[in-house]
Amino acid sequence: MKESESSYDVTASVKELQTLVGGRVDKVYHPDLGHLVLVVRSPSEGKFYVHFLVGRWLYVSENSDEMPAQPSDFAMMLRKRIANARIVEVRQQGFDRIAVISLEKENRYDLVLELFGDGNVILVQDGTIVQPLTSHTWKHRDVRARREFSFPPPVPVPMTMQPRDLLTLLSASDTDLVRTLATKLNIGGRYSEEICARAGIDKKKLSKDIDEASSKRVLELINSLRNEVLQSVQGFIVLKGESVEDVVPVRLSIYEGLVHEDFQSYSRAVESYASRIPKKQVEERKESRLELERLQRKLAQQENAVIALQDHARETQLHGDYLFTNYEDVDRVLTMAKDRLAEDRPLTDLPGFLSFDRKSSVMKVLIKTIQVELNPKGTVQSNAQTYYEGAKKARQKLEGVLTALDQAKKEIDNLKKSEAAREPSGKKKLAPTKRFWFERFRWFISSEGAIVLGGKDAKSNDMLVKKHLVPGDRYAHADVHGAPSVVVKMREGATEATLHEACEFAVATSRAWNANIGSAAGYWVLPEQVSKTPESGEYLAKGAFVIRGRRNYSDKLEIKLGLGEIEHEGNRKIMCGPEKAVRAHSQRFVIIRPGREDKNVFAKKVAEAFQVPIEEIQSILPPGDIEVVEQVGISVS
């Protein structure tokens, strides 16, 4: 059962939403986090309901279920901005899974509906984000309120390509034709199969082996299929036995011989299709998404607290340094203040004087151009120390907030996992592979055969180093705050190559993955350089360690991993590790990097491809969303 629209489907949805142009938004409802409804009144057509099942389906209907009496905060925000706004345009962004509804009131707004990944709804005014349903930050894109709006990095639009452009794209691909069309042109798996079938080309044929004539034929078929979608006035639900297989705006040859239910429009077909999702599944999704909304609000508050504490710690530290940098000026002011207090004289004529609170004994003065707070009874050193202690307390508090932030992310991730793990009843449960002792940690087998272990959280970091780091091993770490500890169980024949892979692993499983920074540094040291004892006066968080002595750095490590099927001690396992290690041990694998696809959606595809439980894949994936950059011997498109 297809779970969301492809680019061709979005084309069909946007075409049918053209009837709304000229109409006005009457009401906005938000029945649950994953469902937005716009009520639109058209002078000539009457009332319509635009249903957006976030990240999955977009359709227009003359019907609507009972809506909640109490609108959500997001619905209230939309009502305030776009109620009674006139719809002036509905368009698809390029050939991406994004629909844009443009509206005019006192201002012009764009309501951006994203149907990829987890999906999103973003209200934009004059190029600035008013409010997104869900906030995200990537290297290339910041989707938060009051930030400049930008679309995701564009994918090639087949309709604007020349045959030679497509031939160049195919020649540069290492995968087969169907996967190249699906991923590089954003067509989607089933429509890519349809293009191959209509062209009479084996979908498994390598893209680089496609000749110029075939490439031209493929491009013609891509465009002709889009024209069919634009001209279609119907929709179809495809049945395979008693199961619902697909919903499409045109008949596809790949479904020849299967039963088709005909509808008067694509929207009506989608409405019927969406209604066949089991009611219990809908209710469970509604409850979990309400919980997800709560957790994401909590996460946003914690992220703001982190920024505030980081700023406070940095500024307080700098103020302490500033006192020493301007030692003579500060000392002169303190001496003058002591003299006046001893004589019970006011401090108002002190150089740079701003205020004095006698109760707290805090004097605010300008030292050159910077305002500082001083205790007039103290020395330069004691006042600087007060600032340094304030910075230290802020850093300690920051550690606690970061731990809480990680916990909130883990709760969100677990909630998404439970959503992704839901499968239709009657589906055969897949047997897990044999479990080994090292799977309580992150792990991989290096290209040279060494076992490499990584912490999953503060508790497992502690356990890993205290129980498993022994003489002869190596310790690796990313030069990223809060990164996991990594232990290399060295063996005969293991060289710098294994240590380099361990550094890559440390970087890829750290916060660097979610930061989308492209690359980061890692290093390795000997076991005796790793200590749990901090320097005098320093604070050491749970799961953290002190490194003393020389660090052996690997710089500019690309944030990328492989995930593939390997054999370990005669048993099949699915391993996620550095690209070189996966290539060395696996014949069926994918290479991934930080991207736009929700990790749990990706995990579901990989679990089906490898025929293992989804939990087995989720437990080994990096901590963020994913992009597949290469597939070898397996398809997860």
Secondary structure by P-SEA (a helix, b strand, c coil): ccccccaaaaaaaaaaacccccccccccccccccbbbbbbbbccccbbbbbbccccccccccccccccccccaaaaaaaaccccbbbccccccccccbbbbbbbccbbbbbbbbcccccbbbbbcccccccccbbbbcccccccccccccccccccccccccaaaaaaaaaaccccaaaaaaccccccaaaaaaaaaaaccccccccccccaaaaaaaaaaaaaaaaaaaaccbbbbbbccccccccccccccccccbbbbbcccaaaaaaaaaaaccaaaaaaaaaaaaaaaaaaaaaaaaaaaaaaaaaaaaaaaaaaaaaaaaaaaaaaaaaaaaaaaaaccccccccccccccccccbbbbbcccbbbbbcccccaaaaaaaaaaaaaaaaaaaaaaaaaaaaaaaaaaaaaaaaaaccccccbbbbbccccccccccccccccbbbbbbbccaaaaaaaaaccccccbbbbbccccbbbbbbbbccccccaaaaaaaaaaaaaaccccccccccccccccccccccccccccccccccbbbbcccccccccccccccccccccccbbbbbbccaaaaaaccccccccccccccaaaaaaaaaaaacccaaaaaaccccbbbbbccccccccc
